[in-house]
Every structure is written in C-alpha cells, then in structure tokens.
Amino acid sequence: MADSDDRRAIAQVRGAALVVGSALAVVAAYLINGAPLVLLVAGVETLLLMVYVGRRWRALHQRASLAGHRRRRGIPDAAHCERCRRAREALDAR
C-alpha cells in the first residue's frame, strides 16, 4: 500500500515539474524569439501530450490478463501452469 502511495506521490511531483518546465519553456521562447518560437514550443508540447494520452488510453483499454499469464515479448511464461508450458513447447518447436 505504501509503495503505491509513494509511486503516486513521485508521479505527481514529476507531473508538476513537467508543467512548470513547460510554462518556463513557453516564457523563454517568447523572450528569445517571440511568437513563432512560442508556437513551435507549444506544438511540441501538444504532440508530447497526445502521445502520452494515447499510451494511457491503450493501457487502460487493453484486455485484462491473469497475473500469471502476462506475456513478456510475446513468449508465454512456462513456469506456472500446464497450458503455458504447452504453449512454450509449441513455440520452441517452430
């Protein structure tokens, strides 16, 4: 329980630092070159946000799998059940 709370706190601090860094990047861009650089920085930030949201969306909408049946690099873990052992043998036979 405490471990997940620590992870959430760390993620929240990182998110806050990212927001402050983004705001400072926009202000710096304005001071350096005016509007064109601000648009460029804002565009990059928007693209990064879209990538982040897309990854979160995909992670939240993936089919849930049993804890022991999670695949690593597409290879079933054969150590915990007969079904995965047979699947591993079938992959090794190919």
Secondary structure, DSSP 8 states (H G I E B T S, - for coil): -HHHHHHHHHHHHHHHHHHHHHHHHHHHHHHHH-HHHHHHHHHHHHHHHHHHHHHHHHHHTS----GGG--BTTB--TTS-HHHHHHHHHHHH-
